């Protein structure tokens, strides 16, 4: 019998409380993260950045044991979503547009992102890059027309 090499707590955290185990887990993890961030954290506060650094470190640590990017591992979507909203004003339109942009960049990886994903920390790094791109697009959208 093959022993499962990932402990239950690692799957619980890595799948963002088992959201990664359901169909569309990455999208659901992003939506839940965005909702939590919207209602409970100021996107420009020191607390936000401390939590983001903690999630980033935990994501990298847990992803190092993975040989590929399994669909159940969605903690990387959590940090990507957090990167998307950092430094932005909090409002519903920014939340909705940011979630859509992040998921689009995460799902339809541009060639440089696809290349990064193949490295050992690429499981997390591709989502960070997708979050940075989504954030840049949000800044561009805000500069054209205030939301």
C-alpha positions as CSV (number, residue, x, y, z in Angstrom):
1,X,0.0,0.0,0.0
2,X,1.4,3.4,-1.0
3,X,1.8,5.8,1.9
4,X,0.6,9.3,1.4
5,X,3.7,11.5,1.7
6,X,1.8,14.7,2.5
7,X,0.4,14.9,6.1
8,X,-3.1,15.9,6.7
9,X,-2.2,19.3,8.2
10,X,0.0,20.1,5.1
11,X,-2.9,19.2,2.8
12,X,-5.3,21.2,5.0
13,X,-3.1,24.4,4.8
14,X,-1.8,23.8,1.3
15,X,-5.3,23.4,-0.1
16,X,-6.4,26.5,1.8
17,X,-8.7,24.6,4.2
18,X,-9.5,21.9,1.6
19,X,-10.9,24.4,-0.9
20,X,-8.3,23.1,-3.3
21,X,-9.9,19.7,-3.2
22,X,-13.1,20.9,-4.9
23,X,-13.5,21.5,-8.6
24,X,-12.2,24.9,-9.4
25,X,-10.3,25.0,-6.2
26,X,-7.9,27.7,-7.3
27,X,-10.7,30.0,-8.2
28,X,-12.6,29.3,-5.0
29,X,-9.5,29.9,-2.9
30,X,-9.0,33.2,-4.7
31,X,-12.6,34.3,-4.1
32,X,-12.6,33.3,-0.5
33,X,-9.2,35.0,0.0
34,X,-10.5,38.2,-1.7
35,X,-13.6,38.2,0.4
36,X,-11.6,37.7,3.7
37,X,-9.2,40.5,2.7
38,X,-12.0,42.8,1.7
39,X,-13.9,42.4,5.0
40,X,-11.1,42.0,7.5
41,X,-7.9,43.7,6.4
42,X,-6.8,47.1,5.2
43,X,-4.9,46.4,2.0
44,X,-2.3,49.0,2.9
45,X,-1.7,48.2,6.5
46,X,1.4,46.7,8.1
47,X,-0.7,43.8,9.3
48,X,-1.6,43.0,5.7
49,X,2.0,42.8,4.7
50,X,3.0,40.8,7.8
51,X,0.3,38.2,6.9
52,X,1.3,38.3,3.3
53,X,4.9,37.5,4.1
54,X,3.8,34.7,6.4
55,X,1.6,33.2,3.7
56,X,4.4,33.6,1.2
57,X,6.9,31.8,3.4
58,X,4.4,29.0,4.3
59,X,3.5,28.6,0.6
60,X,7.2,28.2,-0.4
61,X,7.9,25.9,2.5
62,X,4.9,23.6,1.7
63,X,5.5,23.7,-2.1
64,X,9.1,22.5,-1.8
65,X,7.9,19.0,-1.1
66,X,5.8,18.9,-4.3
67,X,7.2,17.6,-7.5
68,X,4.7,19.4,-9.7
69,X,1.8,21.9,-9.1
70,X,-1.0,19.7,-8.0
71,X,-4.5,21.1,-8.4
72,X,-5.2,20.6,-4.7
73,X,-2.4,23.0,-3.7
74,X,-4.0,26.4,-3.7
75,X,-2.1,28.3,-1.0
76,X,-0.2,29.8,-4.0
77,X,-3.4,31.3,-5.2
78,X,-3.9,32.9,-1.8
79,X,-0.6,34.7,-1.9
80,X,-1.2,35.7,-5.6
81,X,-4.5,37.2,-4.6
82,X,-2.9,39.1,-1.7
83,X,-0.2,40.5,-4.1
84,X,-3.0,41.6,-6.5
85,X,-4.6,43.9,-3.9
86,X,-1.6,45.2,-2.1
87,X,-1.3,49.0,-2.3
88,X,-4.8,49.4,-3.8
89,X,-7.8,51.3,-2.4
90,X,-10.4,48.9,-1.1
91,X,-13.7,48.9,-3.0
92,X,-16.0,46.3,-4.6
93,X,-15.1,47.1,-8.2
94,X,-11.3,46.7,-7.4
95,X,-12.1,43.4,-5.7
96,X,-14.1,42.1,-8.6
97,X,-11.8,43.3,-11.4
98,X,-8.7,42.2,-9.4
99,X,-10.0,38.7,-8.9
100,X,-10.8,38.3,-12.6
101,X,-7.5,39.7,-13.7
102,X,-5.5,37.5,-11.3
103,X,-7.3,34.3,-12.3
104,X,-6.9,35.1,-16.0
105,X,-3.2,35.7,-15.6
106,X,-2.9,32.6,-13.4
107,X,-4.8,30.3,-15.7
108,X,-3.5,31.6,-19.1
109,X,0.1,31.9,-18.2
110,X,2.2,34.1,-20.5
111,X,5.3,32.4,-21.8
112,X,7.7,33.9,-19.2
113,X,5.4,32.8,-16.4
114,X,5.2,29.3,-17.8
115,X,9.0,29.1,-17.8
116,X,9.2,30.3,-14.2
117,X,6.6,27.7,-13.1
118,X,9.1,24.9,-14.1
119,X,11.6,26.0,-11.4
120,X,11.4,24.5,-7.8
121,X,9.7,27.6,-6.3
122,X,7.8,28.2,-9.5
123,X,4.7,26.7,-8.0
124,X,4.4,29.8,-5.9
125,X,6.4,32.3,-8.1
126,X,4.1,32.0,-11.1
127,X,1.1,33.1,-8.9
128,X,3.1,36.0,-7.5
129,X,3.9,37.1,-11.0
130,X,0.3,36.8,-12.0
131,X,-0.6,38.9,-8.9
132,X,1.9,41.5,-9.9
133,X,0.5,41.7,-13.4
134,X,-3.0,41.9,-12.1
135,X,-2.0,44.7,-9.7
136,X,-0.3,46.6,-12.5
137,X,-3.4,46.3,-14.7
138,X,-5.5,47.5,-11.7
139,X,-3.3,50.6,-11.4
140,X,-3.6,51.2,-15.2
141,X,-7.4,50.9,-15.0
142,X,-7.5,53.3,-12.0
143,X,-5.3,55.8,-13.9
144,X,-7.6,55.8,-16.9
145,X,-10.9,55.9,-15.1
146,X,-11.4,56.0,-11.3
147,X,-13.4,53.1,-10.1
